[in-house]
Amino acid sequence: MKWQECFQKYKYTELIGMDEDGGRKTKLDFFCVEGKVPDELRQIYLSECGDELFLILRLSDVANMEGFCNLWDNKILTFINFTPKQFRKEIRKLQYNITQILLYEGTVEKQMEKSVSVSRKIFVKCNEDDELDDNDKMLLPFWFGDLESAEINKEERKKLEDLLPQTKELEFMYEKREKIDRRRQKTGENKYKFQENEWLALEGWLKEIAVERN
C-alpha cells in the first residue's frame, strides 16, 4: 500500500496541489523555499476535523538526520508563531498536533523520534515507489486498517474470559470508578477509590489465582 492511500482512506485533505504550469504549490508558504515546494516535502495533510497536520518528508540526508529534523521543526515553529491573526484559532488546534512523517529506505537510527519539543517524528520505511513496509504502516497514529480486518480468535477470547473473576463480590471490578474528590481527601472521607471490603475481596481472588498457578 502507498502512503497516499493511507491518508485518503481516513479523509485527510492534501494541502500541496498542482499549478497551471504543472508545478507543485501550497498556500502554506512557511514550508516553501524561494516560493517553491522543496522536493523533500512530498505532501502536507490536514485532518478532517482540522486538528492534525502531517508533513510527509523524504529523508534526504540520513547522515545529518538531526539537522534535517531540526530544520523542519524550525519551519513548523515559524508557521505556528507567525501565521496571520485571522487564522490563530485554527493554529491553536494544530500547534500540539503537528507530525513529521519521515520516509526512508534502508536502515536508519531513530533516535530523533524522542524529540517532540516542536513536532512529533515518526520514521516510516518506504521504497522509491512510495510503497510502505507492511509493518511500518502501523506506525501511522491514525491507521487501523489491519486491526479492523483482524478476526477475533474465539478460543483465545474464551481463555481471557475464564481468567476474569465471576463471583458476585467482585462485580465492582467491572464498574467505572470516579476520580477521588480532592476536597474530601483532606478530611479523610472517601480517601480511597475502593472500599476496604473491596480490597480484601480483590486480594483474596489474586491469592487464589496464585495458588492455582503454583
N, C-alpha and C positions, 0 to 999 in steps of 0.2 A: 504493500500500500504506500502511496506517496503522501508526504506530509500535507500537501494541499487538500487531499481528500479528507484527512482527519479534521481540519478546521471547517471545511464545507459541511461535513456531517452534522456538526454542532452549531451551524448557522453563524459563524464568525464573519464579520464584514472585512473585505480586503480594502486597505487604505492606500495601496500602490496600484495605479492603473496605467493605461497607455495614452499618450497624447496623439494628436493628429499626425505627427511625423513618425509614429511608431516607437518613440522613446518612452521610458518609464517616468511617471510623475506621481507626486503625492502633495497633499496640502500641508503636510507636516514638514515645513521647511527646516526645522531644527535637526532633522536627520539627513539632510542633503549636504553635499559638498559642492560648492560653487554652483548651486542651483540644480544640481543633478543628483539622482538617487544613486548612491555608490553600489557597485556590483555585489559587494558582500552582504548588503541588506536585500534579502530576497523578497520579503513581504512584511507588512505590518497588519496585524489582525486585531479588530475590536470586537469584544463580545456583544451578544445580542442585547444585554442589559446595559452596556456601556460602562461596565465596572472592571474590565480586564483588558490589558493591552499586551500583545505578544509581538516581539521583534524577532523575525526569523533571520538568523545571521549564519552565513557560511564562514566557518573558522578558517581564515586565510593565512594566519601566522601562528602555527602551533608552537613554535619556539618562543614566541613572545605572547603567550596566551593571556597573561595577566595584563599586559599593556593593551591588548585588544579589548578585553572586557572592561577595563577602566576607561578606555576611550569612549565606549558606548554608554557606560554609566554617566560620564560627563555630559554626553548629548542628552540623555534622559533627564538629568538634573536640570539642564538648561531648559528643556521642554516643560518641566514641571514648574520652574520658577519664573519663566518669562512668557508664558502663554498669555495673550491679551485678557484683560479683566472680564470681558463678557463670557469667557469660557472657564472661569475659575471654578464654577460649580461642578462642571464635568471633570476638571482636573483633580478636584478633591476626591472624587470617586475612584480615580485611577492611580493616584500617587503611590499607594502601597501595593498596587496590583499590576505592576509592570514587570514583565519577564523577558529575559533574553533566552531564546531557544537557539543553542549553538550547534549547528550541523557540522559533523566531521566525518572523515574517512580514516581508516586505520586504527591507531591506538593513541589515546591522549590521557594525560594525568588530569583528573577532575577536581583538583584542589580548589579551583575558583568557585565551585558550587557552594562553598562555605561563605562566600562573600555575598551578603544580602543587604548591605547598607543602603544602596540605591535601588537595585533591582535584583530579582532572583535570577540565577543562572542554571539552565538545565542543558546538559550535553546529550545530544541525540545522534546516534550513529546513522549515517545516511550515505548511500553511494552517489556517484556522479549523476545518476538519472533521477535523483530525488526519492528513491525507494528507501523506506525506513527499515531498519533492522526490526524484526518481529518482536523482540524483547524490549527494545528501546522505545517503541511507540507507547508502551505502558507508562513511560516516564512523563508523558504529557499529562498535566494535572487534571484535565477535563476528559481524558479518554477512558470510556467504559465499554468500548465495543466488545472486547474479548470477555469481559465479565458478564455482559448482557446475554451473550450467546452460550455461556458455560452451563452445562447440565448439572443439576443437583444430584449428587450421589446419595441415593436413598439409604443405603446401608450405613454410610458414614454419618448421615443425619440422625439415624436411629441410635447409633453409638453415642452421639453427643447428647441426645435427649435422655438416654439412660443414665448419663453421668449427672444430670441435674436432680436436685432433691425433689421428692414427690410428696413428702409429708406436709400436712396442713400447717404445722407450726413454723414451716419455712416458706410459706407463701409470700411473706413480706419481701422476699428477695426479688420477686417479680414486679414489685410496685415502685413507681417513681418516687424518689425522695427529694424533698425541698431543701434548699440551701439553709445552713444554720443562720438563725436570726442573731446577728452580732450584738444587738442591744440586750437581748435576753441572756446572752452568753456571759455577760458581766455579772449577772445576779446568780448564775449557776443554774437557772431554769432552762430546760431544753438545750442543754450544753452539747449533747451528742446527737448525731443523726439517727443512731439506733438505740433502742432501749436496752437495758441490761438483760432482760429475758431473751431478747432477740440475739444479742451477742452470745449468750450461753447456748442457745439452740444452734447457732452457726458453728460455734466451737465444737459442739458435740458431733455435728454432722461431719466436720472436717476430720476429727479424730477417728470417726467410724470409717471414713474413706481410707485413711492412712493404714488402719488395721487390716482392712480388706486387701490392700495392695501389698502389704508385707506378708 
